[in-house]
Amino acid sequence: MTANGGTHGAIVIGAGVAGLTAAAELAERGIATALVDDGFLGGLITNVGKLEGVEGEAESGPDLVNTLLERALVAGADYRMGAVTALQQDGALWHLPEQEAAGPAIIFATGAALKQLGVPGETELAGRGVSQCAFCDGGLYRDKDVLVVGGGDAAFQEALHLAEHCASVTVAIRGPAPRARVDFVERIRAHSNVHVRTGIDVRAIIGTEGVDAIRLHDQASGSEKDHPIAAVFPFIGLTPQTALAPPEAKRNADGALTVGATMQTTLPGLYAIGAARADHGGAIADAVADAVAAAQAIAS
Ligand SMILES: Cc1cc2nc3c(=O)[nH]c(=O)nc-3n(C[C@H](O)[C@H](O)[C@H](O)COP(=O)(O)OP(=O)(O)OC[C@H]3O[C@@H](n4cnc5c(N)ncnc54)[C@H](O)[C@@H]3O)c2cc1C
């Protein structure tokens, strides 16, 4: 029991980059900190083979996760496995009944999930040609034709990786132009086997044992055509995982929690950082900065 009557000074939900960093920052400031994760340690970067824009020695997502986890554990964070499905407020304390943990500050570092296309064939062929991890599955499609859906950083980063393995990579973008970082777009242009198509909607993924083709609708011509491909990699954005937060906490249109400069939400003692919060910058460095800001605010 701590001086405030809780089991911990702060509780962090989610052990992605944001949560791991927050737990380390809090514990290093002498705050008894619980870190609870549903077992998907590392979150979105777990499958990233080569990180972009990250300072330090970590080259891959798993390298960085190991470094961050070690830092949090050495600092004394109380790491617990298990999905948090219940959150209660009692006066100034937040309770996680399943974890038998309570504290005056709770940080939502629950991140985001990759969006699905929602077209016929996607669920049926998941793991058999439909993949959201180029680093895990790209090698399976060596010298084959594949398609990436999406125009943001993640789509371009994964397409760059696939370009090293595959005969051709088509990047299908629904909008009129890529939204990815300029350097990603320039690097993609340098690959003669990558073709970027804009104004394209995916209508269906076709196949039985594996992916045989993809049905694309060309917005300019209005035509719909099946293109033979061996795999499709959808990276069309993220859905913040914030269902657990009380409904009174303000959210943006995507469901991400609205925060101020200290990362506190509209509810006292409830913080949100990284991909779970509105206006997240999108990169690992942004998640780290959020974690530091929240830890500073809670410790002060
Ligand atoms: C394909 C891809 C590649 C990327 N590559 C790069 C890159 O090279 N460089 C870069 O700077 N950025 C990159 N990014 C962006 C970067 O991954 C994110 O900005 C960052 O990882 C967000 O971290 P997070 O901790 O906020 O969320 P997440 O990584 O989503 O972590 C959230 C964690 O919370 C857990 N969780 C969720 N709900 C619960 C619950 N109820 N109970 C317990 N645990 C829960 C999840 O399982 C997960 O472990 C990439 C993103 C994608 C999608």
The ligand as an SDF file (V2000), in Angstrom:
LIG
                    3D

 53 58  0  0  0  0  0  0  0  0999 V2000
    4.2000   -1.2140  -39.8590 C   0  0  0  0  0  0  0  0  0  0  0  0
    4.6840   -0.0790  -39.0130 C   0  0  0  0  0  0  0  0  0  0  0  0
    6.0330    0.2550  -39.0420 C   0  0  0  0  0  0  0  0  0  0  0  0
    6.5220    1.3270  -38.2760 C   0  0  0  0  0  0  0  0  0  0  0  0
    7.8440    1.6440  -38.3380 N   0  0  0  0  0  0  0  0  0  0  0  0
    8.3090    2.7070  -37.6440 C   0  0  0  0  0  0  0  0  0  0  0  0
    9.7030    3.0900  -37.7250 C   0  0  0  0  0  0  0  0  0  0  0  0
   10.5200    2.4510  -38.3990 O   0  0  0  0  0  0  0  0  0  0  0  0
   10.1020    4.2080  -37.0430 N   0  0  0  0  0  0  0  0  0  0  0  0
    9.2260    4.9580  -36.2840 C   0  0  0  0  0  0  0  0  0  0  0  0
    9.6420    5.9710  -35.7030 O   0  0  0  0  0  0  0  0  0  0  0  0
    7.9180    4.6030  -36.1710 N   0  0  0  0  0  0  0  0  0  0  0  0
    7.4460    3.5000  -36.8270 C   0  0  0  0  0  0  0  0  0  0  0  0
    6.1150    3.1570  -36.7260 N   0  0  0  0  0  0  0  0  0  0  0  0
    5.2440    3.9010  -35.7800 C   0  0  0  0  0  0  0  0  0  0  0  0
    5.4150    3.3390  -34.3530 C   0  0  0  0  0  0  0  0  0  0  0  0
    5.2560    1.9340  -34.4170 O   0  0  0  0  0  0  0  0  0  0  0  0
    4.4040    3.9360  -33.3770 C   0  0  0  0  0  0  0  0  0  0  0  0
    4.4620    5.3340  -33.3590 O   0  0  0  0  0  0  0  0  0  0  0  0
    4.6750    3.4560  -31.9500 C   0  0  0  0  0  0  0  0  0  0  0  0
    5.0790    2.1180  -31.9470 O   0  0  0  0  0  0  0  0  0  0  0  0
    3.4420    3.6130  -31.0970 C   0  0  0  0  0  0  0  0  0  0  0  0
    3.7070    2.9720  -29.8740 O   0  0  0  0  0  0  0  0  0  0  0  0
    2.6050    2.8100  -28.7370 P   0  0  0  0  0  0  0  0  0  0  0  0
    3.3400    2.2670  -27.5370 O   0  0  0  0  0  0  0  0  0  0  0  0
    1.8600    4.0740  -28.5730 O   0  0  0  0  0  0  0  0  0  0  0  0
    1.5210    1.7480  -29.2450 O   0  0  0  0  0  0  0  0  0  0  0  0
    1.6060    0.2060  -29.6220 P   0  0  0  0  0  0  0  0  0  0  0  0
    2.8730   -0.0960  -30.2910 O   0  0  0  0  0  0  0  0  0  0  0  0
    0.3370   -0.0920  -30.3550 O   0  0  0  0  0  0  0  0  0  0  0  0
    1.5930   -0.5620  -28.2060 O   0  0  0  0  0  0  0  0  0  0  0  0
    0.4280   -0.6890  -27.4240 C   0  0  0  0  0  0  0  0  0  0  0  0
    0.5570   -1.8750  -26.4860 C   0  0  0  0  0  0  0  0  0  0  0  0
   -0.5560   -1.9060  -25.5920 O   0  0  0  0  0  0  0  0  0  0  0  0
   -1.0660   -3.2230  -25.5020 C   0  0  0  0  0  0  0  0  0  0  0  0
   -2.4640   -3.1410  -25.0970 N   0  0  0  0  0  0  0  0  0  0  0  0
   -3.5000   -2.5970  -25.8010 C   0  0  0  0  0  0  0  0  0  0  0  0
   -4.6430   -2.7030  -25.1100 N   0  0  0  0  0  0  0  0  0  0  0  0
   -4.3330   -3.3400  -23.9340 C   0  0  0  0  0  0  0  0  0  0  0  0
   -5.0900   -3.7460  -22.8010 C   0  0  0  0  0  0  0  0  0  0  0  0
   -6.4160   -3.5190  -22.7230 N   0  0  0  0  0  0  0  0  0  0  0  0
   -4.4570   -4.3720  -21.7940 N   0  0  0  0  0  0  0  0  0  0  0  0
   -3.1190   -4.5970  -21.8430 C   0  0  0  0  0  0  0  0  0  0  0  0
   -2.3460   -4.2250  -22.9010 N   0  0  0  0  0  0  0  0  0  0  0  0
   -2.9490   -3.6160  -23.9230 C   0  0  0  0  0  0  0  0  0  0  0  0
   -0.8500   -3.7560  -26.9250 C   0  0  0  0  0  0  0  0  0  0  0  0
   -0.8870   -5.1520  -26.9750 O   0  0  0  0  0  0  0  0  0  0  0  0
    0.5570   -3.2240  -27.2140 C   0  0  0  0  0  0  0  0  0  0  0  0
    1.5550   -4.0520  -26.6530 O   0  0  0  0  0  0  0  0  0  0  0  0
    5.6170    2.0730  -37.4660 C   0  0  0  0  0  0  0  0  0  0  0  0
    4.2590    1.7250  -37.4340 C   0  0  0  0  0  0  0  0  0  0  0  0
    3.7930    0.6580  -38.1980 C   0  0  0  0  0  0  0  0  0  0  0  0
    2.3340    0.3220  -38.1460 C   0  0  0  0  0  0  0  0  0  0  0  0
  1  2  1  0
  2  3  1  0
  2 52  2  0
  3  4  2  0
  4  5  1  0
  4 50  1  0
  5  6  2  0
  6  7  1  0
  6 13  1  0
  7  8  2  0
  7  9  1  0
  9 10  1  0
 10 11  2  0
 10 12  1  0
 12 13  2  0
 13 14  1  0
 14 15  1  0
 14 50  1  0
 15 16  1  0
 16 17  1  0
 16 18  1  0
 18 19  1  0
 18 20  1  0
 20 21  1  0
 20 22  1  0
 22 23  1  0
 23 24  1  0
 24 25  2  0
 24 26  1  0
 24 27  1  0
 27 28  1  0
 28 29  2  0
 28 30  1  0
 28 31  1  0
 31 32  1  0
 32 33  1  0
 33 34  1  0
 33 48  1  0
 34 35  1  0
 35 36  1  0
 35 46  1  0
 36 37  1  0
 36 45  1  0
 37 38  2  0
 38 39  1  0
 39 40  1  0
 39 45  2  0
 40 41  1  0
 40 42  2  0
 42 43  1  0
 43 44  2  0
 44 45  1  0
 46 47  1  0
 46 48  1  0
 48 49  1  0
 50 51  2  0
 51 52  1  0
 52 53  1  0
M  END
$$$$
